[in-house]
Amino acid sequence: MARRKKPELSLIDAIKDICTEKEISPDVMFDAVESALKVAYKKNFNQDDNVEVVIDREDGSYHVYSLKSVVEEVSDPVIEISKEDAEQISPGCELDDVVEIEVTPKNFGRIAAQAAKQSVVQKLREAERGVIYDEFTNRESDLVRGKIIRVEDGNFVVEVGKTEAILVPSEQSPVDNYSVGDTVRAYIIEVKKGGKGPQVYLSRTHPNFLRRLVELEIPEIQEGIVEIKGVAREAGSRAKVAVNSKDPNVEAVGSCIGQHGTRIQPILDELGEEKLDLIEWSPKAGVYVANALSPSKIVSVALNDDDKNCRVVVPDNQLSLAIGKEGQNARLAARLTGWKIDIKSVKQAKNDELPSYMHEVDISDATSFVKPRQKKGKKGNA
């Protein structure tokens, strides 16, 4: 039994299928095809006429028209036509009108399709790139999830939707251990236009990577009850996130941790070995600084409001904890709060008088405040 020949796909159907697949406007594609056919006509028929190629959006037929201005006396027959001749084509036309004269060659279809193919492909690529660029420009600062499809010069090439994004080594966390085929979540830091199409750059070290993770996992943040006031991070090592509750009945840090740590755990899993401190934000600078130095306990805080310098006193056995390994805890606290922090132990503070330009502030509201012990009175002699 002879096989039935599949019906040929019409131009209209082909364009519609391409537009649906590539998510491109049909008008963009029709314009591209018409421009390509116009080039093909002039190239293959040695015509310099002022022509227009029109594709019928209903049946897919195409027509070539020579556009000529109606004049009293013709000086250039390529672009002009006498009023008398124009009347035969378009009755009632006036001087300076433009008439369309169909000049579609009989064998134009085969030649045009062959000659215009490259132009159409180019236009299609440009349209695709434009769609991708617009999509990812609008998604800049978003978290995306993609699959690592290859490694080029240390860069992970990540398939995100219909495009390839780049995760360069400097934007990879030191504790990450990904391979080709793994799924990775990252933050879009930049979208650039390039010769080969849009270049989407990702990051897993950016502070906003952590910010977006917290926003996604904590319902109270999505609802606007709890807000993130600041993020300081040294990727792969330690990070601090300051949160604040707008509702006095909702505890900010507790909401982020969740019962038995259920809310914070997915964030910690994504960060790997990176430690995370959740900090209670406060409008009181001294309290905020004290909280930011968590997990260290704080005895007192003195401020110089003019240059945002502060002196923090901690228990003698808490000095190294407050400063952190290689100064990391103090550095992150300073970055988070915007204050320069000088940390001293109780013993050091006794031998170092507080400068006159500084004043101690009340930090009794701080989560890490160490209440001073009451001095016992001396017993009198009997």
Buried (B, 14 or more C-beta within 10 A) or exposed (E): EEEEEEEEEEBBEBBBEBBEEBEBEBEBBBBBBBBBBBBBBBEBBEBEBBBBBBBEEEEBEBBBBBBBBBBEEBEEEEBBBBBEBBBEBBEEBEEEBBBBBEBBEEEBBEBBBEBBEEBBEEBBEEBBBBBBBEBBBEBEEEBBEBEBEEEEEEBBBBBBBEBBBBBBEEBBBEEBEBEEEEEBBBBBBBBEEEEEBBBBBBBBBBBBBBBBBBBBBBEBBEEEBBBBBBBBBBBBBBBBBBBBBEEEEEBBBBBBBBEEEEBBEEBBEBBBEBBBBBBBBBEBBBBBBBBBBBEBBBBBBBBBEEEBBBBBBBBEEBBEBBBBEEEBBBBBBBBBBEBEBBBBBBEEBEEEEEEEEBEEBEBEEBBBBBEEEEEEEEEEEE
